[in-house]
Every structure is written in C-alpha cells, then in structure tokens.
Amino acid sequence: MVKAIKRITTVLLAIIFIFPFQPMTVPYVHAEEGKVSISTATVNVRTGPGLSYPVLTQVHRNQTFSIVESRKDWYRISTEKGEGWVANWLVSRETTESADETGQQGTVNTNGLRLRKGPSTSDPVVTVLNKGDKVSTSEVSGSWLAVQTGNANGWVHKDYINLGTQSSAATSSPKKEAKQGVITAGTLNVRKSATLNSPITGAVHRGNPVSITGSVTGWYEIQFGKAKAWISDNYVELTSTPVEVPSTSTEFTGMITVNSLNVRSEASLNGSIVGKVSKGEKFPILTERNNWIEIKLKSGKSGWIAGWFVQKTVSGEQKKSTSTTHAAGEKVTILHNGTNIRSSADVQSEVVKRAKSGETFSITGKKGDWYEIGLKDGSTAYVAGWIVSIRTSNGSDSSPSRNTNGGIRNKVITIDPGHGGRDSGTIGTRGTLEKLLTMKTAQLLADKLKSAGAEVIMTRKNDEYVSLPSRVSLSHYYDSDAYISIHFDSIYDSSVAGHTTYYYRSNQKDLAYDVHESLAGRLPSRDRGVRTGDYHVIRENKQAAILLELGFLSNSAEEANLASHHFQDLAATAVYHGLNDYFSN
C-alpha cells in the first residue's frame, strides 16, 4: 500500500513538473462608463482592438456611442451593428462630472504617480507625484481624474487618489470675460468644452472676429451662433478697437469638405439623390437631425447631406460679397492645369476659360472668396481664391490663406523631433543621445520655415516624452500640409552610414521624393534612397507624412559629423528646400 502511494505521488509530481501551473493571462481590459464622440469624417469599427481586425461597420463625425470597455488605446463601443472597437486617437471622450469626485481635495496614496496630459496611459507625462502630495479635482473621465497640484495640471487614475472634502477652489467655472479678438490661424476648431478631447462643433477662420465671454487656462469661451463654445487662446489676437462680431441670432453656414457629396431627400443614406454639392461650396443650414444637415440649394430646393462631411461656421463670420478694387499690379498666378475661369463668383456658373499652371491675370476686384480678373479680350471673369497664388507688383506674395499659394508660405507643417524624455532613442558610440539631436535639428528647421511664413507645429518643444498616437493626433488636429519626423539611425554593423527617407502611404510618396532629392543633393553622407517603412507616425498618419533617418550614430565617424551644428543646419536647410519644392510643384 505504501509503495502504491509512493508511486502515485511520484507520478503526480512528474505531471506537475512537466505541466507546471500557468496562471491565466488576461489582457489589460476594464469596464468603462461614459461615451465617445467620433472626431473624424469616417472611422472604422473593428471586431477587435487592433488595425489588423476586420471592419465591423463605419461610424461618422459627431456620432456618439456608449463605451463598454477599454483596452490600451482602444474603446469597445455599442453600435447598431453590434459591439466593436475604435482607436482612442480617432474619438473624443465625453467627460461626465460626478458630484462625489469633482471639486474635492485629495491626497496621492503611492509614490511615482505619473500626472498625464490626458485621461489615458498613452498621453504624455507632465510630472511625477509622490505619496502625500495634495491635489484638487475638477473633472472625471471614466476611471481618470483631472487634478491640479501646485502649478501643474493633468490626469491621474482615481485608484491612486484618496479624496477628502469639497474644495472651495474648484477650477470647473470659467473666468468671465468681455473681450473681442481676431482669429490668427488658417482654420481653428471650435469645441464643446475647453479640452482637446471635446467634440468639435464647428470652425472659425483667419481674420474672423470673435466675442470672448470667458476663459480658463489655454482656452477662450466664445459666442458661436446661439451657443457658447471654446477655442484655443494660442490663435486669438485680442483687440482694443471694436470689431464687427456676429450677433447671437446668426445662423450657421455649412461648407462642404469633400470633392462631391450627394444631397438626399431625407436624413438617411436610404433617401433618394436629389442633387450634388462640391468641395468649398457653402449653404445656409436649415435643420440638423441625427448628424444630417438640411440645406437649401441655389435652385431653391432643399435636401439633406451627411453632417460628417460639413464644416460649420457662423454665417456672419463671412464678409458680405462685395466687389473691391485691388492695387495696381496685383496678379493671380494659376497653380493647376485646367483651372476653371467662370462667368461669376460661383462654382455652378459657366466656365468661360480653362487656364494652365503658371498663367497670370491682373486682379480687378474681389467678391467673397473669388477674384475678378481681366482676360486678354478685355472682358472680366472669376477664379476661386483657394486655387491661385497672389503676387504684388514687386513680386512679393500676399496670399492670405494657407492653401492659396505655392511654396511654403502659410502652409501648416508639423515637425516631429523623434523620442524625448524617458525615451532617449539610440545612443551613439560616443554617447550622443538621439533625442537631443532630433530636437536641435527640428528647431533649426522650424526657424527656417517660420521665417518663410509657414505655420509650424512641434510635437514636442523640449525634452519630454510624447506618445506616438499623440504625435499623429497633432498632425490630424492641425490638418497639416506636411508632417516631418526626424530621427537618427543605429545598426550592429558600425560601418553602415548614410541617410534614408521613409513613407508608408501613396499620398506621402511625392513628399518623400522631393525632400530626399534635396537631402541627397546637399548632405555629404551616403544616399541610402527612399523606402517604404512601417512606422507608426507615418502608417497611422492620413496627412502627407515622412520619416527621415539622417545618419547612423552607430558609426563613430558619422556620429561626430551628425553632432556638429554645421551638419544639423545643412540637414535643416535641405529639408526646407525639399518642402519648398514639394509645395511649388
């Protein structure tokens, strides 16, 4: 009997050693509450939390959905087609305030707590808090709290905060203002609340006057139609002189953002097509229903268009269509072959001529966004202001809009200095940190572009960590005309040297070749060519985006050259000229 028990014990031990107990691993998932609003025109809802999963259905801008759970950078939402997953960088989280958790004093209950810029682990770290630090809460987003401590503001997970009594200094109420300002950005998003995570309700444009009714740090509350809304204060110039601000009774105008859009008989894709509208056309908004917009066509008929392809602006923002006389010598230069010259300032008017790229015409007046020009036979006609370049008699460019001219002037260019903060990137054989070189080169490039009149967006402005999705989100948020990610390379073979340019999407190819050609013609290092690269910042970027590897820090001789100011300035100059070639072609 004893021998039998020993044999059984031996067998059991053998099984345990051969098949040791493995705890079941559960991916990082937790239930969530709240809703998300779709931030872009069309977003794929997938069957799983990743880009490789099949598409379940599509959802559209400003539609809202309940959150079921979250997993890293993905939300599981409930749609008419069932539950599916959307990427968190394509949606806006609608925050819900809790009377139990907002406006309170709290204490950090752990050491090394990261205070982040947004309510997720993918957001950049602002600072690190330690056990016992005091905070004040102002907002709740799912399981995250917006807090203030000292001079720092950010988000922390609620599990690491012990809440106390109600704070008398809750920061949720905006400071009242009575100011006027003028928009300085080409196009500035208007949001429902004072956060980049808030849904977009419309847009204002360069030169538009705004009435400022309140403010919080970094944001202005403005009167937008009949409601209040928020804009970033970085792109508003306050004015002491009175400006004509649209009244609160002003209705909205919708501008079409796609090349061709069907007008339907009802607010649904099932409605019959009753007409078509084109990109850039503007119509008074009559009614809004379930993310569909009813407009009145020039024929007098009304119909419905998909709201996710419409940019809302206040009607009163647009100056009245009055013809004005321009200074002698001002000319328009045609940017594209086959540009339509029309009989009146309207995309539906008769085409009287098709102009070639490079042709110039004298300006005789202006009507809204259109220029009246003189033709060779002595007659006048009209050309859309957004497809021409404006030149004065001395040859200088006077185009007011970022998309109305060739070259760099008024283009929005996002520069991405690779790595930063806790992510040093590669380290050279002599100890050179990639994150510092990318920052120096990026700043030199930014200075050159700003001097040429470009609007430059930096994904980071100092030695800080910024997540890859956040870098791409900035490109989308500012609707960048070009996105340049700057890096330096490394490999085990220390003899490898040279510069390489990467792109991922077909719409990025022209930018890659134009910039690389300029680099190859100016840099003393080996030309390694243009290649496709599966890098997050270009793969997930819908804008024209490229990634540059300007040299190898693993090669000691090249590292010494890369670290010199001469090389960095040479590289920045080459990229500058490549961008100018790209926008001039």
Secondary structure, DSSP 8 states (H G I E B T S, - for coil): -HHHHHHHHHHHHHHHHHS--------S-EE--SEEEE-SSEEEEESSSSTTS-EEEEEETT-EEEEEEEETTEEEEEETTEEEEEEGGGEEEE----TTTSSEEEEE-SSSEEEESSSSTTS-EEEEE-TT-EEEEEEEETTEEEEEETTEEEEEEGGGEEEEEE-TT-TTS-EEEEEEEEE-SSEEEEESSSSTTS-EEEEEETT-EEEEEEEETTEEEEEETTEEEEEEGGGEEE-SS------TT--EEEEE-SSEEEEESSSSTTS-EEEEEETT-EEEEEEEETTEEEEE-TTS-EEEEEGGGEEEEEGGGS---------TT-EEEE-STTEEEESSSSTTS-EEEEE-TT-EEEEEEEETTEEEEE-TTS-EEEEEGGGEEEE-TTS-B---STTSSSSSTT-EEEEEE--BTTB---B-TT--BHHHHHHHHHHHHHHHHHHTT-EEEES-SSS----HHHHHHHHHHTT-SEEEEEEEE--S-TT---EEEEE-SGGGHHHHHHHHHHHHHH-SS-EEEEEE---HHHHS--SSEEEEEEEETTSHHHHHHHTSHHHHHHHHHHHHHHHHHHHH-
